């Protein structure tokens, strides 16, 4: 199935886009009780170094796991409509499928979305300016990107469709919650290619702008892609 979401992968090292304090996860996880892992299919296309695809389905034997460390508001952004986000994950069953439960608060409405982007930062050895570099970016600009953002081809589709009240434009201010939501992590493993490695941490930054091109939502997901059979480090 052709994906709606395609982007170029940088073939060279570029300046880091994440500027946060150094955080080795064994030291900074605090009271974290467990590591959440999602089996996913991993495959590498012949043009992956120049081209990546976000979205679509891959079928095959799982060979990598998505180890989700954190989902949070972007720490460096002020004035966004999404002013509160609290997400927890649970791993259930032999497949280690991850289910999300959470709540978000928006303090202003949006008639439509005009721009959305997903940026991938690759960090080796920990999240810090010296360890991180830009890896890939997907952007879409048009009069209304709501329909594409909620497309079944996106890895976050099951998360979006589980939100109550329905998270569709026009979006009202208020509290939104979700339960038993999942992520299709196949596309992330495909993009990572040879970087399925426990020593590499990924920071995925998602941004959405409203009808006035003001930043409406900004969140970051911190995760690792582990070879199947490797347990996350506690």
Secondary structure, DSSP 8 states (H G I E B T S, - for coil): ---SEEEEB-SS----S-----B-HHHH-TT----EEEEE-----TTTTTEEEESS---S---EEEEEEEEEE-TT--S-SEEEEEEEEEEETTTTEEEEEEEEEESS-BS-EEEEEEEEEEEESSBSTTTEEEEEEEEEESS--HHHHT-TTSTTHHHHHT-BS---SSB-SEEEEEEEE---THHHHHHHGGG--TTEEEEEEEEEEETTS-EEEEEEEEEEEEETT-----
